[in-house]
Amino acid sequence: MLTRFRASDPGLNRLRGALQAVATIGAAMAAEWAFVGITHALQIQTHGATLPATQAALVAAENHAMLIIGVMLGAVVGMISAFTGGMYPTVRQQLVGYALMPPLMVAGLAVGLPLSSHRPIALTVLVVILAAGAYCRRFGPLGFVGGQMVFMGNFFGFFLGGQIGIGDIGWLAAEITLATAVALLAQFTLFYPGRRSALRRLQRSYDARRRDLLDYAVRMLDDPARAPEMAPQLDRRLLLLNETALMIDGHLNHPAAIPPGWSAELLHQILFDVELSVSNMGRFAGAVATRPGFDPEARGLVREALLAVRDGDLAGADRAAERLTALALAPVPGERATGPILDDGARRIVLHRLSLSIAGHCAVQHQLEQARLAAESSPSTPAGDAAEGLGSPVVLMAGWLPGSAMVSAEASSLPDARTPAGPRWRQVLGGHVPLAPNVRVTVQMAVAVGASVLLGEILSGRRFYWAVIAAFVTFMGANSAAEQVRKGANRVLGTVVGAVVGGLLAHLVGPHGWIAILVILAAIFFGIYLMRISYAFMVIGITVMVSQLYVQLDEFTDSLLLLRLEETALGAAIAAVTVLCVFPLRTGRVARLSGQRFLEAVDEVVVTAVAVLDGSMTQAELRAAVRRMDDAYQTFRAVAANLSVNLFDRGGSQTERFMTAASAARHYARNLMMDIPTVDASPVVLEGFEEARRRFSESVEVLLGWIERGERDRAYVRSAALFDRTVTDCPSPVTTAPAPSGGSSHELVARDLELLDGALATMAGVMGLDVEALDTRAA
């Protein structure tokens, strides 16, 4: 159970985020409650006078309302602090960010309070502040958080203007400062952002995902009848294992994360080799489980090997690998053995590659144990690595892979070579003109929020802000049109469910304040913990919280929740129309750019691999190229998951086929890391590989031409025949030495490249390009 829990939450990021938010919000609410109780901030003082019952009830209600507003103010500041704390790259920037939160929010209050009596002006200023905050995203986390704080201050000032005056702003400033101090205390005590501890948590999650992958492959072997339908889940586990490895690489960029006695490069190398071997074990075991032709002995040996690797029994895994190798190389009557690859096809190749992966894994585990002993005996950090991280291409955002954020920003800023002909205004409104991401969001947010204010006022002059918030949050954490529309839909769905749950809990809890606080904190915890699964869960939690707050303000009714749903649906609809019609960033455009970056990374891996053969580049450079490809593929998958329409407009299955081929291409390219020999080949072989590599790169350019410019005038020419000829026409046997990954052969390298070429040819076919083979092509 613990293994599964760690596997579902890499580095326990979701759990820590939810706990930090709940702890911060709860502590801030308690602090505000105590502050008001001690100082009587914004409370009406009777100075001991006895008031008539009616007047006393009014005073008590007003004081209770001011208490709830103070508590709510603390909760909002605590939530923003908890959400944005991980955005800052350094502790110093985080401290600066926290220090700026109170004055910026107070500045927003200072604008909102006096304007609250001038409604048209106040609403116009509200829209301007939101749009300006969106523009300030260009200044990074400080600009992003600063814009939010000014907006929240203005928002509170607008609604509190009828109850307090500008002279009372000092009390509000004190409450905001107190909540910020509580958030700062929680961040740097209970949830200190330590790089090294974050790396340890990720390593434990990585190990849990490794065990989960091997367990699942064993289950497939045990149930061959269901193995084909289980295969997609195996692919998902492979992707999750790679995700965790990339997140670890991202942390290795920071010197503070490196444990004493280790170097970032050594940790990266061992992590890479372990992930590659385990991934290959999972893939090839899946092939044994799903493909016919494997006898019970082979299945049993594979199962034994996977269990031994899972349990850390290296001796047992080595024995199983030797027996698998013998089974793969055993000649069949009437068949001639030709070395590592026999003539009977894929079945023997799979077994042989699986045995190499197991042997490679055992070798890396022995290397890891030696490195651990060396680190324990000499815990000082190696001199050459003392002040440097890994330099990995992986960039993390708040501890997570960035998903579509970075490629969406690039797509927004770059011109689209597929811009259709037509008037300039049509190109502008169609989203074909490059704009800085913050400029695009500024214009879209101004239009969406302005329309939400106008139409929300018509629906309810008092509760229009629900429409404004629904439009505003559509642009938070969503980058392309499809993501933004989906987020709006999730907000509506979450509001529907939250209204039902919140209504039931409101009637059950009633006016009991402490029970209401517990319900609020529980709702926020589950909403934040499940938010990365679906944003709808977060909205459910927020709606439950709002229901409890309105009970405490004595304003709750079932019709109020219905009005919230109507306003939310209105704001989400306005935001959806805006992102589709005003400077839209089409998801197809982002998907094409991310696919382009992935193919460029694949070509870089092949170029580097061939260069490693002749000694002009190193294994470390090849590993870095593979990691860039992995990172590009994770981004491509994240973007493709948000496609609301088919990428190719040529049938519902085209995108799925393209992504399947892309996944295969990535696996074949990763195999090159394991199969590159450790000795130089003959000049004839090197010349043959280089010629085939040039043809391969030319064919990749054909794919890129279609993606970038929509070109269909060139055919994808397969290079497989050249790679095959390089090996079969070799004038003398190619000598290889065992590699650290478990042994290799130029024949295996050639086969990897042939399979990679085949995967790209499939992608070309999905694109609608002609595919030709050199050995059948007309002169």
TITIFI-960711 format. One record per residue (C-alpha): residue in one letter; x, y, z. Coordinates in steps of 0.1 Angstrom, whole numbers, padded with zeros to 4 digits, always signed. Each point is the difference from the previous one (the first is absolute). Layout:
BEGIN
AXYZ;...
//
This chain:
BEGIN
M+0000+0000+0000;L+0028+0024+0009;T+0018-0008-0033;R-0032+0007-0020;F-0005+0033+0019;R+0035+0012-0008;A-0003-0011-0036;S-0032+0020-0004;D+0016+0032+0013;P+0036+0007-0011;G+0020+0015+0028;L-0033+0002+0020;N-0004+0034-0017;R-0038-0002+0000;L-0002-0011+0036;R+0025+0027+0012;G-0018+0027-0020;A-0034-0010+0015;L+0014-0002+0035;Q+0019+0033-0003;A-0032+0017-0012;V-0022-0014+0027;A+0026+0007+0028;T+0006+0035-0013;I-0036+0009-0004;G-0010-0016+0033;A+0027+0018+0019;A-0007+0033-0017;M-0038-0003+0008;A+0009-0008+0037;A+0024+0029+0001;E-0026+0024-0014;W-0026-0013+0025;A+0024+0006+0029;F+0011+0034-0014;V-0036+0013-0002;G-0007-0015+0035;I+0030+0018+0015;T-0001+0033-0018;H-0037+0003-0009;A+0010+0010-0035;L-0029+0015-0019;Q-0024-0009+0028;I-0027+0023+0012;Q+0007+0008+0036;T-0029+0005+0024;H+0023+0010+0029;G-0021-0019+0024;A-0033+0017-0009;T-0031-0021+0001;L-0018+0000-0034;P-0035-0009-0009;A-0003-0036-0012;T-0006+0009-0036;Q+0029+0024-0001;A+0023-0024+0019;A-0008-0027-0025;L+0009+0023-0029;V+0033+0009+0016;A+0008-0036+0007;A-0008-0009-0036;E+0021+0028-0013;N+0029-0010+0022;H-0003-0036-0010;A+0000+0010-0036;M+0032+0020+0005;L+0016-0029+0018;I-0009-0024-0029;I+0014+0026-0025;G+0033+0001+0019;V+0001-0038+0001;M-0008-0002-0037;L+0027+0026-0008;G+0025-0022+0018;A-0011-0031-0018;V+0003+0017-0034;V+0035+0013+0007;G+0010-0034+0014;M-0013-0018-0031;I+0018+0023-0024;S+0032-0004+0020;A-0002-0037+0000;F-0008-0002-0037;T+0027+0023-0012;G+0028-0008+0025;G+0014-0027-0023;M+0002+0023-0030;Y+0031+0018+0012;P+0033-0015-0012;T+0019+0011+0031;V-0007+0005+0037;R+0011+0036-0003;Q-0026+0008-0027;Q-0026-0018+0021;L+0008+0022+0030;V-0003+0031-0022;G-0032-0012-0014;Y-0015-0005+0034;A+0012+0034+0011;L-0017+0017-0029;M-0034-0017+0005;P-0014+0022+0028;P+0009+0034-0015;L-0013-0010-0034;M-0033-0013+0014;V-0004+0031+0021;A+0006+0021-0031;G-0029-0018-0016;L-0021+0007+0030;A+0009+0037+0000;V-0013+0002-0036;G-0031-0022+0005;L-0014+0015+0033;P-0005+0036-0012;L-0012-0010-0034;S-0026-0025+0013;S-0027+0028+0001;H+0007+0008-0037;R-0011-0034-0015;P+0007+0006-0037;I+0035+0014+0007;A+0007-0028+0025;L-0010-0027-0024;T+0021+0015-0028;V+0030+0002+0024;L-0005-0036+0010;V+0003-0011-0037;V+0030+0022-0005;I+0018-0014+0030;L-0007-0036-0011;A+0013+0007-0035;A+0031+0018+0014;G+0007-0029+0023;A-0001-0024-0030;Y+0025+0023-0018;C+0023-0001+0031;R+0005-0038-0006;R+0029+0011-0022;F+0019+0007+0032;G-0001-0036+0012;P-0014-0012+0034;L+0003+0034+0016;G-0021+0016-0027;F-0025-0028+0000;V-0005+0000+0038;G+0001+0038+0002;G-0028+0003-0026;Q-0021-0025+0020;M+0005+0019+0033;V-0010+0033-0015;F-0031-0015-0015;M-0010-0017+0033;G+0005+0032+0019;N-0021+0020-0025;F-0026-0028+0001;F-0004+0001+0038;G+0001+0038+0000;F-0029+0001-0025;F-0022-0022+0021;L+0009+0014+0034;G-0003+0036-0010;G-0036+0002+0013;Q+0010-0014+0034;I+0034+0016+0008;G+0017+0032-0010;I+0035+0008-0012;G+0009+0009+0035;D-0004-0036+0011;I+0026-0013-0026;G+0026-0003+0027;W-0019-0028+0017;L-0003-0018-0034;A+0037+0005-0006;A+0008-0015+0034;E-0022-0031-0008;I+0017-0004-0034;T+0034+0003+0015;L-0008-0025+0027;A-0013-0026-0025;T+0032+0005-0021;A+0022-0005+0031;V-0019-0032+0008;A+0005-0012-0036;L+0037+0008+0002;L+0003-0018+0032;A-0017-0031-0013;Q+0021+0000-0032;F+0033+0002+0018;T-0007-0023+0029;L-0024-0028-0009;F+0004+0002-0037;Y+0035+0013-0006;P+0009-0002-0037;G+0031-0021+0004;R+0015-0012-0032;R+0016-0031+0014;S-0031-0012+0019;A-0020+0005-0032;L+0025-0021-0019;R-0003-0028+0026;R-0037+0000-0003;L+0001-0002-0038;Q+0025-0029+0002;R-0024-0019+0022;S-0029+0007-0024;Y+0023-0011-0029;D+0007-0033+0018;A-0037-0005+0006;R-0009+0006-0036;R+0028-0024-0011;R-0014-0027+0023;D-0035+0007-0013;L+0011-0003-0036;L+0017-0033+0006;D-0030-0013+0020;Y-0024+0009-0028;A+0022-0017-0026;V-0001-0031+0022;R-0038+0002+0001;M-0001+0001-0037;L+0022-0031-0003;D-0023-0018+0025;D-0031+0009-0020;P+0008-0003-0037;A-0036+0000-0010;R-0004+0036+0013;A+0035+0011-0007;P-0009+0019-0033;E-0026+0021+0017;M+0024+0007+0029;A+0027+0013-0024;P-0012+0037+0001;Q+0004+0001+0037;L+0035-0014-0003;D+0008+0028-0024;R-0014+0025+0025;R+0022-0014+0028;L+0031+0003-0023;L-0009+0036-0006;L-0005+0007+0037;L+0034-0016+0008;N+0016+0023-0026;E-0018+0030+0015;T+0015-0006+0034;A+0034-0005-0014;L-0003+0034-0018;M-0012+0016+0032;I+0031-0013+0018;D+0022+0013-0028;G-0016+0034+0004;H+0009+0000+0037;L+0035-0010-0008;N+0004+0034-0017;H+0003+0015+0035;P+0033-0006+0019;A-0019+0001+0033;A-0018-0032-0009;I+0031-0021-0005;P+0007-0023+0030;P+0035+0001+0016;G+0025-0022-0018;W-0019-0001-0032;S+0002+0019-0033;A-0030+0011-0020;E+0014-0017-0031;L+0005-0033+0017;L-0036+0000+0015;H-0013+0009-0034;Q+0019-0028-0018;I-0011-0026+0025;L-0036+0012-0001;F+0000+0000-0038;D+0015-0035-0002;V-0024-0014+0025;E-0031+0016-0016;L+0011-0012-0035;S+0005-0036+0012;V-0032-0002+0020;S-0020+0016-0028;N+0014-0025-0025;M-0008-0028+0024;G-0036+0012+0002;R-0004+0005-0037;F+0016-0034-0010;A-0019-0018+0027;G-0032+0015-0013;A+0010-0013-0035;V+0005-0035+0014;A-0034+0003+0017;T-0020+0013-0030;R+0017-0017-0030;P-0005-0037-0010;G+0029-0023-0003;F+0015+0001+0034;D+0000-0033+0018;P-0007-0005+0037;E+0037-0003+0008;A+0008+0034-0014;R-0029+0016+0018;G+0010-0016+0032;L+0036+0012-0003;V-0011+0035-0008;R-0023+0000+0030;E+0028-0013+0023;A+0023+0027-0013;L-0025+0028+0006;L-0007-0011+0035;A+0037-0003+0008;V+0006+0035-0013;R-0030+0014+0020;D+0012-0016+0032;G+0037+0010-0005;D+0012-0036-0004;L+0028+0008-0024;A+0015-0035+0000;G-0034-0015-0009;A-0005+0026-0027;D+0034-0007-0015;R-0007-0038+0000;A-0034+0007-0017;A+0017+0022-0026;E+0026-0026-0008;R-0027-0026-0006;L-0020+0024-0021;T+0031+0007-0021;A+0006-0038-0005;L-0037-0004-0010;A+0002+0029-0025;L+0033-0013-0015;A-0008-0037+0000;P+0000-0011-0037;V-0032-0015-0014;P+0004-0032-0021;G+0007+0009-0036;E+0008+0036+0009;R+0034+0017+0000;A+0011+0023+0028;T+0014+0033-0011;G+0010+0016+0033;P-0022+0020+0025;I-0028+0002-0026;L-0014-0032-0014;D-0020-0005-0031;D-0033-0011+0016;G-0012+0036+0005;A-0014+0022+0027;R-0006-0027+0027;R+0037-0007+0005;I+0009+0036-0003;V-0024+0009+0028;L+0015-0026+0023;H+0035+0010-0008;R-0007+0038+0006;L-0018-0009+0032;S+0030-0020+0013;L+0023+0029-0009;S-0023+0024+0019;I+0001-0022+0031;A+0037-0004-0001;G+0004+0038-0005;H-0022+0007+0029;C+0020-0023+0023;A+0033+0017-0012;V-0015+0034+0008;Q-0012-0011+0034;H+0035-0012+0008;Q+0014+0033-0011;L-0026+0018+0022;E+0010-0021+0030;Q+0037+0008-0005;A-0008+0037-0004;R-0021+0000+0032;L+0029-0016+0019;A+0024+0025-0014;A-0023+0029+0010;E-0004-0013+0036;S+0038-0004+0004;S+0007+0034-0015;P-0030+0023+0005;S+0016+0031-0014;T-0015+0012-0033;P+0024-0005-0030;A+0019+0031-0007;G-0010+0003-0036;D-0037-0001+0009;A+0000+0021+0031;A-0016+0031-0015;E-0018-0015-0030;G-0032-0019-0006;L-0006-0024-0029;G-0008+0025-0027;S-0030-0022-0010;P-0024+0013-0027;V-0029-0009+0023;V-0016+0031+0015;L-0025-0004+0029;M-0029+0023+0009;A-0010-0001+0036;G+0016-0034+0002;W-0018-0015-0030;L+0008-0004-0037;P-0013+0031-0018;G-0024-0019-0022;S-0012+0023-0028;A+0010+0033+0016;M+0034+0005-0016;V-0009-0012-0035;S-0032+0020+0001;A+0020+0031+0008;E+0023-0008-0029;A-0029-0006-0023;S-0016+0033+0010;S+0032+0020-0007;L+0011-0017-0033;P-0016+0008-0034;D-0020-0028-0014;A+0013-0010-0035;R-0035-0014-0007;T-0016+0034+0002;P-0028+0000-0026;A-0002+0028-0026;G-0025+0027+0006;P-0005+0034+0016;R+0022+0010+0029;W-0029+0004+0024;R-0011-0036-0007;Q+0034-0013+0007;V+0002+0020+0033;L-0034-0012+0012;G+0008-0035-0011;G+0030-0002+0023;H+0025-0003-0029;V+0020+0031+0011;P+0028-0006+0026;L-0006+0016+0034;A+0019-0002+0032;P-0020-0024+0023;N-0007+0027+0026;V-0012+0024-0026;R-0024-0026-0015;V-0013-0009+0035;T-0004+0037+0009;V-0023+0007-0029;Q-0020-0032+0004;M-0004+0006+0037;A-0011+0036-0004;V-0027-0011-0025;A-0012-0030+0020;V-0001+0018+0033;G-0015+0031-0014;A-0028-0020-0016;S-0004-0020+0032;V-0005+0032+0020;L-0027+0013-0024;L-0019-0032-0004;G+0005-0012+0036;E-0015+0034+0011;I-0031-0007-0020;L-0004-0034+0015;S+0007+0011+0036;G+0014+0034+0009;R+0011-0012+0034;R+0015-0034-0010;F+0015+0009-0034;Y+0035-0007+0014;W-0005-0038-0004;A-0001+0005-0038;V+0031+0022+0002;I+0019-0026+0021;A-0011-0028-0024;A+0014+0020-0029;F+0031+0010+0019;V+0010-0035+0011;T-0003-0013-0036;F+0032+0017-0007;M+0019-0014+0030;G+0021-0030-0008;A-0016-0006-0034;N+0020+0010-0031;S-0018-0009-0033;A-0036+0004-0010;A-0009-0036+0006;E+0015+0000+0035;Q-0019+0032+0008;V-0033-0013-0013;R+0005-0032+0019;K+0008+0018+0032;G-0032+0021-0003;A-0020-0032-0006;N+0016-0016+0031;R-0009+0031+0020;V-0036-0003-0009;L-0001-0037+0007;G+0018+0005+0033;T-0025+0027+0009;V-0030-0023-0007;V+0014-0028+0022;G+0012+0025+0026;A-0033+0017+0002;V-0017-0033+0008;V+0027-0011+0026;G+0003+0035+0014;G-0038+0003+0004;L-0002-0033+0019;L+0029+0009+0023;A-0013+0035+0006;H-0033-0014+0013;L+0018-0027+0021;V+0026+0023+0016;G-0022+0031+0005;P+0015+0029+0019;H+0026-0021+0020;G+0031+0020-0008;W+0027-0025+0010;I-0016-0028-0019;A-0003+0023-0030;I+0037+0007+0001;L+0008-0037+0001;V-0023-0006-0030;I+0017+0029-0019;L+0035-0014+0007;A-0010-0035-0010;A-0016+0013-0032;I+0031+0021-0009;F+0023-0030+0007;F-0018-0024-0023;G-0005+0027-0026;I+0037+0008-0002;Y+0012-0036+0003;L-0022-0011-0029;M+0004+0032-0021;R+0027-0015-0023;I-0024-0028-0008;S-0028+0025-0008;Y-0005+0036+0007;A-0037-0008+0007;F+0011-0015+0034;M+0015+0034+0010;V-0032+0018-0010;I-0021-0025+0021;G+0022+0008+0030;I-0003+0038-0005;T-0038-0002-0005;V-0003-0019+0033;M+0022+0026+0017;V-0022+0028-0014;S-0031-0017+0012;Q+0013-0002+0036;L+0011+0037-0001;Y-0034+0011-0011;V-0016-0020+0028;Q+0022+0019+0025;L-0010+0033-0016;D-0036-0011+0003;E-0005+0004-0038;F-0002-0036-0011;T-0029-0013-0020;D-0003-0027-0026;S-0009+0026-0026;L+0033+0017+0008;L+0019-0031-0012;L-0022-0001-0031;L+0009+0036-0007;R+0037-0009+0005;L-0004-0027-0026;E-0017+0023-0025;E+0027+0027+0004;T+0028-0025-0002;A-0014-0015-0032;L-0004+0035-0014;G+0036+0009+0007;A+0014-0033-0013;A-0020+0004-0032;I+0012+0035-0005;A+0036-0011+0006;A-0004-0029-0025;V-0013+0023-0027;T+0028+0025+0006;V+0028-0025-0002;L-0014-0014-0032;C-0007+0033-0017;V+0025+0026+0014;F+0036-0006-0009;P-0005-0038+0005;L+0030-0022+0006;R-0012-0031-0019;T+0009-0033+0017;G+0008-0014-0034;R+0027+0026-0004;V+0015-0009+0033;A-0002-0037-0008;R+0018+0005-0033;L+0027+0020+0017;S+0005-0026+0027;G+0000-0028-0026;Q+0026+0019-0019;R+0022+0004+0031;F-0004-0038+0007;L+0011-0009-0035;E+0030+0023+0001;A+0010-0016+0033;V-0003-0035-0016;D+0022+0011-0029;E+0025+0014+0026;V+0002-0034+0017;V+0007-0018-0032;V+0027+0026-0011;T+0016-0003+0035;A-0002-0038+0000;V+0018-0003-0034;A+0026+0025+0012;V+0006-0021+0031;L+0008-0030-0023;D+0030+0019-0015;G+0011+0015+0033;S-0008+0036-0008;M-0026+0002+0028;T-0004-0017+0033;Q-0025-0022+0018;A-0008+0029+0023;E-0009+0022-0029;L-0023-0028-0013;R-0017-0003+0034;A-0006+0038+0000;A-0015-0003-0035;V-0023-0028+0011;R-0011+0020+0030;R-0009+0030-0023;M-0020-0024-0021;D-0018-0014+0031;D-0008+0035+0012;A-0013+0009-0035;Y-0021-0031-0001;Q-0016+0006+0034;T-0009+0035-0012;F-0014-0014-0033;R-0022-0024+0020;A-0012+0027+0023;V-0011+0022-0029;A-0016-0029-0020;A-0021-0009+0030;N-0017+0034-0003;L-0009-0002-0036;S-0036+0007-0004;V+0000-0008-0037;N+0021-0025-0020;L+0035+0012-0007;F-0002-0009-0037;D-0037+0005-0008;R+0001-0033-0019;G-0020-0024+0022;G-0003-0008+0037;S+0028-0026+0002;Q+0027+0021-0016;T+0012+0018+0031;E+0001-0033+0020;R+0020-0017-0027;F+0024+0029-0002;M+0006+0000+0038;T+0004-0038+0000;A+0027+0003-0027;A+0017+0029+0019;S+0001-0022+0032;A+0016-0028-0020;A+0025+0024-0015;R+0010+0012+0034;H+0006-0035+0013;Y+0021-0010-0030;A+0021+0032+0003;R+0005-0007+0038;N+0012-0035-0009;L+0030+0015-0018;M+0014+0010+0034;M+0002-0036+0010;D+0012-0014-0033;I+0028+0024-0010;P+0032-0021+0001;T+0029+0010+0022;V+0026-0005-0028;D+0004+0017-0033;A-0013-0016-0031;S+0018-0004-0033;P+0002+0031-0023;V-0023-0018-0025;V-0027-0005+0026;L+0003+0036+0013;E-0003+0014-0035;G-0031-0022-0006;F-0016+0012+0033;E+0007+0036-0008;E-0015-0003-0035;A-0031-0016+0014;R-0002+0026+0027;R+0001+0028-0026;R-0029-0016-0018;F-0019-0004+0033;S+0005+0037+0008;E-0012+0010-0035;S-0032-0020+0006;V-0005+0016+0034;E+0002+0034-0018;V-0029-0012-0022;L-0021-0006+0031;L+0010+0034+0014;G-0009+0016-0033;W-0036-0013+0003;I-0003+0010+0037;E+0014+0035-0004;R-0012+0010-0035;G-0025-0027-0011;E+0022-0011-0028;R-0010-0032-0018;D+0021+0002-0031;R+0027-0023+0013;A-0001-0037+0010;Y+0014-0016+0031;V+0028-0022-0013;R+0008-0028+0024;S+0036-0005+0011;A-0004-0035+0014;A+0016-0017-0031;L+0032+0021+0005;F+0002-0010+0037;D-0005-0036-0009;R+0026+0001-0028;T+0025+0015+0024;V+0000-0032+0020;T-0007-0027-0026;D+0027+0013-0024;C+0026+0004+0027;P+0032-0015-0014;S+0011-0014+0033;P-0017-0010+0033;V-0007+0030+0022;T+0017-0004+0034;T-0017+0013+0031;A+0008+0000+0037;P-0025-0003+0028;A-0014+0034+0008;P-0010+0012+0035;S-0036-0005-0010;G+0005-0037-0005;G+0016-0006-0035;S-0009+0013-0035;S+0005-0005-0036;H+0000+0022-0032;E-0027-0023-0012;L-0022+0011+0029;V+0008+0036-0008;A-0009-0005-0036;R-0033-0017+0011;D-0008+0029+0024;L+0004+0025-0028;E-0020-0021-0025;L-0029-0003+0025;L+0003+0038+0007;D-0002+0007-0037;G-0030-0022-0002;A-0018+0019+0028;L+0007+0033-0017;A-0012-0014-0033;T-0033-0009+0018;M-0002+0036+0012;A+0006+0012-0036;G-0029-0023-0012;V-0023+0015+0027;M+0009+0035-0012;G-0011-0010-0035;L+0036+0000-0015;D+0012-0025-0026;V+0024-0025+0015;E+0027-0016-0023;A+0027-0025+0007;L+0035+0003-0015;D+0001-0037-0011;T-0032+0003-0019;R+0001+0036-0011;A+0002+0008-0037;A+0032+0017-0011;
//
